């Protein structure tokens, strides 16, 4: 029996599951072939049960949020893709925001703003989910999630659901314990400070305007393509190498911000990978700096 035939028999029947679901519909790059099965849990317990099933039965699986940092192969994925987008509940208790992993960072930041809580303004424009944000310690404009994460509930193979404190998460630049030890974020508590709701909203609008001015938001992309090399900025290096506007197929180095590779129209995963390699080679040759992709590449 094929793994997905077994999955169809054993899965929770009340959970939404789609067959051969195009990953291009679930990534901000708008690139990627079909996932053999895509499941949409709505609660922590459903997600944990789904992951327990996948581990027990040996199903290949990947967990995604908003797909904002993913590049998926053109041929699709012969695996179970667990989509957390329906796990989007956000509540505020005092100065602490409680949110499920699938809540977008914009949704979480908006909830904090309405409650007059400051500390998440930087996250409002990051196009990912809380789970993905914790996974990679997302940040922008001098702020990072590690500055506000209080506790995280996560699922680990063989352990089940575990509660972690901030220090247990081993946060670093675009890094967390989840990059060292396979696990899935289910929920997080964010400790914020009281502030003025109008001032918080104004700050969020200021940062949004700055993003619109400096980033190619009019094109599909996965955000910053490369990690920041120590002592440098990837976009500056790429620009200095004269690579703005460089194109492979439908993939293009943005002319607005060289740190972004965008889908200029009909780009494939292969186009993007070839352009990444071209940029890396040029920067390496001209500056000696090795650029490391920040975008996660999914392929079987």
VEXDO-32472 format. One record per residue (C-alpha): x, y, z; residue number from 1; residue in one letter. Coordinates in steps of 0.5 Angstrom, whole numbers, plus 500, padded with zeros to 3 digits. Example, Ala and Ser with C-alpha at 12.3 -4.5 7.8 and 13.67 -1.06 7.14 Angstrom:
2
[[525, 491, 516], 1, 'a']
[[527, 498, 514], 2, 's']
//
This chain:
300
[[500, 500, 500], 1, 'x']
[[503, 507, 498], 2, 'x']
[[504, 512, 504], 3, 'x']
[[498, 516, 502], 4, 'x']
[[493, 511, 501], 5, 'x']
[[495, 509, 508], 6, 'x']
[[494, 516, 511], 7, 'x']
[[487, 516, 507], 8, 'x']
[[485, 511, 512], 9, 'x']
[[488, 513, 518], 10, 'x']
[[487, 520, 518], 11, 'x']
[[482, 524, 522], 12, 'x']
[[476, 524, 518], 13, 'x']
[[474, 531, 520], 14, 'x']
[[480, 535, 518], 15, 'x']
[[481, 538, 512], 16, 'x']
[[485, 534, 507], 17, 'x']
[[487, 536, 500], 18, 'x']
[[490, 531, 494], 19, 'x']
[[495, 534, 489], 20, 'x']
[[495, 541, 492], 21, 'x']
[[499, 546, 488], 22, 'x']
[[504, 549, 493], 23, 'x']
[[504, 555, 488], 24, 'x']
[[498, 557, 492], 25, 'x']
[[501, 556, 499], 26, 'x']
[[508, 560, 498], 27, 'x']
[[509, 567, 497], 28, 'x']
[[514, 566, 491], 29, 'x']
[[508, 563, 487], 30, 'x']
[[512, 557, 485], 31, 'x']
[[512, 550, 487], 32, 'x']
[[508, 543, 484], 33, 'x']
[[503, 539, 488], 34, 'x']
[[504, 536, 494], 35, 'x']
[[501, 529, 495], 36, 'x']
[[497, 531, 501], 37, 'x']
[[496, 537, 504], 38, 'x']
[[492, 537, 511], 39, 'x']
[[489, 543, 515], 40, 'x']
[[489, 542, 523], 41, 'x']
[[485, 547, 527], 42, 'x']
[[488, 546, 534], 43, 'x']
[[494, 544, 538], 44, 'x']
[[491, 537, 539], 45, 'x']
[[490, 536, 532], 46, 'x']
[[497, 538, 529], 47, 'x']
[[500, 534, 535], 48, 'x']
[[496, 528, 533], 49, 'x']
[[497, 529, 526], 50, 'x']
[[505, 529, 527], 51, 'x']
[[504, 523, 532], 52, 'x']
[[501, 519, 526], 53, 'x']
[[506, 521, 521], 54, 'x']
[[512, 519, 525], 55, 'x']
[[509, 512, 527], 56, 'x']
[[507, 510, 520], 57, 'x']
[[513, 513, 517], 58, 'x']
[[510, 518, 513], 59, 'x']
[[514, 523, 509], 60, 'x']
[[512, 530, 512], 61, 'x']
[[513, 538, 512], 62, 'x']
[[510, 543, 516], 63, 'x']
[[509, 550, 513], 64, 'x']
[[505, 556, 515], 65, 'x']
[[504, 562, 510], 66, 'x']
[[510, 559, 506], 67, 'x']
[[513, 566, 506], 68, 'x']
[[520, 563, 506], 69, 'x']
[[520, 557, 502], 70, 'x']
[[522, 555, 495], 71, 'x']
[[519, 549, 493], 72, 'x']
[[521, 544, 487], 73, 'x']
[[517, 544, 480], 74, 'x']
[[516, 537, 480], 75, 'x']
[[512, 537, 487], 76, 'x']
[[513, 534, 493], 77, 'x']
[[511, 526, 495], 78, 'x']
[[510, 528, 502], 79, 'x']
[[504, 530, 507], 80, 'x']
[[504, 538, 507], 81, 'x']
[[501, 540, 514], 82, 'x']
[[499, 547, 513], 83, 'x']
[[498, 551, 520], 84, 'x']
[[494, 557, 516], 85, 'x']
[[487, 555, 520], 86, 'x']
[[491, 555, 527], 87, 'x']
[[490, 563, 527], 88, 'x']
[[487, 564, 534], 89, 'x']
[[490, 570, 538], 90, 'x']
[[488, 572, 545], 91, 'x']
[[491, 578, 550], 92, 'x']
[[492, 577, 557], 93, 'x']
[[494, 583, 561], 94, 'x']
[[501, 584, 557], 95, 'x']
[[502, 577, 554], 96, 'x']
[[499, 575, 547], 97, 'x']
[[497, 568, 546], 98, 'x']
[[497, 566, 539], 99, 'x']
[[497, 559, 535], 100, 'x']
[[503, 558, 531], 101, 'x']
[[499, 559, 524], 102, 'x']
[[497, 566, 526], 103, 'x']
[[500, 571, 521], 104, 'x']
[[505, 576, 525], 105, 'x']
[[501, 581, 522], 106, 'x']
[[495, 579, 526], 107, 'x']
[[499, 578, 532], 108, 'x']
[[502, 585, 532], 109, 'x']
[[495, 588, 530], 110, 'x']
[[492, 584, 536], 111, 'x']
[[498, 587, 541], 112, 'x']
[[496, 594, 538], 113, 'x']
[[489, 594, 539], 114, 'x']
[[491, 592, 546], 115, 'x']
[[495, 598, 547], 116, 'x']
[[502, 593, 547], 117, 'x']
[[508, 595, 544], 118, 'x']
[[514, 591, 542], 119, 'x']
[[511, 588, 536], 120, 'x']
[[511, 594, 531], 121, 'x']
[[517, 591, 527], 122, 'x']
[[513, 584, 526], 123, 'x']
[[507, 587, 523], 124, 'x']
[[510, 587, 516], 125, 'x']
[[514, 580, 516], 126, 'x']
[[509, 576, 511], 127, 'x']
[[510, 570, 515], 128, 'x']
[[506, 566, 521], 129, 'x']
[[508, 566, 529], 130, 'x']
[[510, 559, 528], 131, 'x']
[[515, 560, 522], 132, 'x']
[[517, 566, 526], 133, 'x']
[[519, 563, 532], 134, 'x']
[[523, 557, 528], 135, 'x']
[[527, 562, 524], 136, 'x']
[[527, 568, 530], 137, 'x']
[[524, 573, 525], 138, 'x']
[[526, 580, 525], 139, 'x']
[[526, 587, 522], 140, 'x']
[[528, 594, 523], 141, 'x']
[[532, 592, 529], 142, 'x']
[[527, 588, 532], 143, 'x']
[[527, 580, 533], 144, 'x']
[[522, 575, 536], 145, 'x']
[[527, 573, 541], 146, 'x']
[[526, 579, 544], 147, 'x']
[[519, 578, 546], 148, 'x']
[[518, 570, 546], 149, 'x']
[[516, 568, 553], 150, 'x']
[[514, 561, 552], 151, 'x']
[[513, 556, 547], 152, 'x']
[[509, 550, 546], 153, 'x']
[[512, 545, 541], 154, 'x']
[[512, 538, 539], 155, 'x']
[[518, 534, 538], 156, 'x']
[[518, 527, 535], 157, 'x']
[[518, 521, 541], 158, 'x']
[[517, 527, 546], 159, 'x']
[[510, 530, 544], 160, 'x']
[[508, 536, 547], 161, 'x']
[[514, 540, 551], 162, 'x']
[[514, 547, 554], 163, 'x']
[[520, 551, 553], 164, 'x']
[[522, 558, 556], 165, 'x']
[[526, 563, 552], 166, 'x']
[[533, 561, 554], 167, 'x']
[[531, 554, 552], 168, 'x']
[[530, 556, 545], 169, 'x']
[[537, 557, 543], 170, 'x']
[[535, 564, 539], 171, 'x']
[[540, 567, 535], 172, 'x']
[[541, 571, 528], 173, 'x']
[[535, 567, 524], 174, 'x']
[[536, 561, 528], 175, 'x']
[[533, 557, 534], 176, 'x']
[[533, 550, 537], 177, 'x']
[[528, 548, 532], 178, 'x']
[[534, 548, 527], 179, 'x']
[[538, 544, 531], 180, 'x']
[[533, 539, 533], 181, 'x']
[[527, 537, 529], 182, 'x']
[[520, 540, 532], 183, 'x']
[[514, 544, 531], 184, 'x']
[[512, 550, 534], 185, 'x']
[[504, 549, 536], 186, 'x']
[[503, 556, 540], 187, 'x']
[[507, 562, 543], 188, 'x']
[[506, 567, 549], 189, 'x']
[[509, 574, 547], 190, 'x']
[[511, 578, 553], 191, 'x']
[[510, 586, 551], 192, 'x']
[[510, 592, 555], 193, 'x']
[[504, 597, 555], 194, 'x']
[[504, 603, 550], 195, 'x']
[[499, 608, 547], 196, 'x']
[[495, 605, 542], 197, 'x']
[[495, 611, 537], 198, 'x']
[[503, 611, 537], 199, 'x']
[[504, 604, 536], 200, 'x']
[[499, 604, 530], 201, 'x']
[[503, 610, 527], 202, 'x']
[[510, 606, 528], 203, 'x']
[[507, 600, 524], 204, 'x']
[[505, 605, 519], 205, 'x']
[[511, 608, 518], 206, 'x']
[[515, 602, 518], 207, 'x']
[[510, 599, 513], 208, 'x']
[[511, 606, 508], 209, 'x']
[[519, 604, 509], 210, 'x']
[[518, 597, 507], 211, 'x']
[[514, 599, 501], 212, 'x']
[[519, 604, 499], 213, 'x']
[[525, 600, 499], 214, 'x']
[[522, 593, 498], 215, 'x']
[[519, 590, 491], 216, 'x']
[[512, 588, 494], 217, 'x']
[[509, 588, 488], 218, 'x']
[[512, 582, 486], 219, 'x']
[[512, 575, 489], 220, 'x']
[[518, 573, 493], 221, 'x']
[[520, 570, 499], 222, 'x']
[[523, 576, 502], 223, 'x']
[[530, 577, 503], 224, 'x']
[[534, 571, 499], 225, 'x']
[[540, 571, 503], 226, 'x']
[[542, 571, 510], 227, 'x']
[[546, 577, 512], 228, 'x']
[[554, 576, 512], 229, 'x']
[[558, 578, 518], 230, 'x']
[[560, 585, 517], 231, 'x']
[[556, 586, 510], 232, 'x']
[[549, 587, 507], 233, 'x']
[[547, 582, 502], 234, 'x']
[[543, 587, 498], 235, 'x']
[[549, 592, 498], 236, 'x']
[[554, 586, 496], 237, 'x']
[[550, 584, 490], 238, 'x']
[[548, 591, 488], 239, 'x']
[[556, 593, 488], 240, 'x']
[[557, 587, 483], 241, 'x']
[[552, 590, 478], 242, 'x']
[[547, 584, 479], 243, 'x']
[[541, 588, 480], 244, 'x']
[[536, 586, 474], 245, 'x']
[[540, 580, 472], 246, 'x']
[[535, 575, 470], 247, 'x']
[[534, 567, 469], 248, 'x']
[[527, 565, 466], 249, 'x']
[[522, 569, 470], 250, 'x']
[[527, 570, 476], 251, 'x']
[[530, 576, 477], 252, 'x']
[[534, 580, 482], 253, 'x']
[[530, 586, 484], 254, 'x']
[[532, 593, 481], 255, 'x']
[[529, 596, 487], 256, 'x']
[[532, 592, 493], 257, 'x']
[[538, 587, 490], 258, 'x']
[[537, 583, 496], 259, 'x']
[[531, 580, 493], 260, 'x']
[[530, 575, 488], 261, 'x']
[[523, 576, 485], 262, 'x']
[[518, 572, 481], 263, 'x']
[[518, 577, 475], 264, 'x']
[[513, 572, 471], 265, 'x']
[[512, 565, 470], 266, 'x']
[[519, 563, 474], 267, 'x']
[[520, 556, 476], 268, 'x']
[[524, 553, 482], 269, 'x']
[[529, 552, 477], 270, 'x']
[[530, 559, 475], 271, 'x']
[[531, 561, 482], 272, 'x']
[[536, 556, 484], 273, 'x']
[[540, 558, 477], 274, 'x']
[[540, 565, 479], 275, 'x']
[[542, 564, 486], 276, 'x']
[[548, 560, 484], 277, 'x']
[[549, 566, 479], 278, 'x']
[[549, 571, 484], 279, 'x']
[[553, 567, 489], 280, 'x']
[[558, 566, 484], 281, 'x']
[[559, 573, 482], 282, 'x']
[[559, 576, 489], 283, 'x']
[[564, 570, 491], 284, 'x']
[[569, 572, 485], 285, 'x']
[[568, 579, 486], 286, 'x']
[[568, 580, 494], 287, 'x']
[[570, 573, 497], 288, 'x']
[[564, 573, 501], 289, 'x']
[[560, 567, 501], 290, 'x']
[[552, 568, 501], 291, 'x']
[[548, 563, 504], 292, 'x']
[[541, 563, 502], 293, 'x']
[[536, 565, 507], 294, 'x']
[[530, 562, 503], 295, 'x']
[[528, 554, 505], 296, 'x']
[[529, 550, 499], 297, 'x']
[[524, 544, 499], 298, 'x']
[[525, 538, 494], 299, 'x']
[[524, 531, 495], 300, 'x']
//
